[in-house]
Amino acid sequence: MKLRSLAVALLAPLIPVGALAGCGAGTTARVSGHRVALALEEYRILPQTVSVPAGRLQIVAHNRGILTHNLEVERGSLDSTERTVLATIHTLLPGASESVLTQPLAPGRYLLVSTVGNQAVLGMSGTLIVR
């Protein structure tokens, strides 16, 4: 019985990582207006993929997690060294919300990312599709 308890104690921290890996995959939230509400949680942005019409966009971010998070809208990709920041919501404490109005966005794909520590590497990123 002690061996089983030890195995559970050692493996328990790995379970949430595997459970989050597939969250939101393949689903795109289609927004008809120019206002998007995003939830920031531990190592994920919800919805993970958002489709919006071209133009100025108001992004409202709410930190529903227990850690601090921020949000940047960037042109580029996570693995690119050349990313351009287009809009920023500064670091939010748990429970806090903030909004930002972007410059007019042309059709294309943009990166949504938290740049606090290594949160982006841990999965805290998403895609903004401007149509």
N, C-alpha and C positions, 0 to 999 in steps of 0.2 A: 504493500500500500504506500509506503514512503517513496518508492521509485516512481509511482504514478503521480503523486503530488509534486515531486520534483520536476517531472516532465511537463506537467501542466504549468507550473510556475515559470519554467524556462521558455515554453512555447507561447504563453498567453500574450506577451508583448507583440508577437509577430502576427497574430490573428487580425487586428484592426488594419494593418497595412495591406494584407491580402484582400480583406473585405472591401476596402476603399478603392482598390485598383480598378475595378470594373464599374464603379458608380457613374452613372450618367453617360456611359458610352453609347454613341449612336443616336442620341436624342438632341434635336435642335429646337430651342424655344424660339418661335417666330413672333416677333413684336411688330405690330402694325404702326405704332406711333414712334415718337422720338424720345421716349423715356424708358429706361431699363432699370429694374431693381435686381441687384445681385446680393446673394448671401455669401459671406466669407466665414468659413469654418476651418477646422484644422485640416490643412493640406488639400482643400478643395474650394472651388468657386462654383456656386450654383445659380442658375444653370451653367453647365460647363460650356455649352455652345449656344450662342444667341445670334439670331438673324434680324437685322433692322434695316429700314430704308435709309438711303443715302441722305446726308445733311448733318446738321448739328444734332448732337445726342446728349441728353441729360442722363447721367449714370448715377444711381443712388446705391451706395454700398452699405450694408449692415453687417457688423461683426457679430455673428452668432456663436463664435467660438469662445475658448477660454484663454487663448493667446492673443497677442497683438497681431494685426494684419494691416496691409495697405493694398492699394490697387493701382496699377498702371495700365494704360492702354498704349500699346507700342506697335510700331511697324517693324516687322522682322519675325524671327522665330527663336525659340528657346536656345537652340544650338548655334545661333548666329552670334558673332562678336559685334556685329554692327546692327544695333537696334535703336530706333528713334522713339523717344517718349513723346506721346501726343497729348496725354492727359494724366493727372495724378490725383489720387485721393490719399492724403497723408495717413500715417499710422493711426489706426483706430484701436482704442482700448475695447475690451469685451463689452458688448451691449451698445456700443456707440455706432452712429450712422453719420454719413457725410455724402454730399453730392458734388458733382463736377459737370460743367457744360463743356463739351469738346468743341474743337474747331470743326468746320464742315468736313465730314468724312466721305471720301469717294468710294465707289464700289470696290470691294476687295476683302481680304482677310487680315484681321488684326489680332494681336496677342493681348489677352487679359492675364495679368500676372501679379502675384504678391512678391515684392522684392525684399521683404524682411528676412534677414538671415538666409537660410537655404530653403525657404518654403517652396520656391518654384521647382527646385530639384526634387522635392518630396511630393510633387504633384499639384501644387497650388497654382494652376494656370488654366486658361480656357481660351476659347476662340470667339471673336466677334466677327460675324460675317455681315458686311454691308452690301446691300443689293441695290 
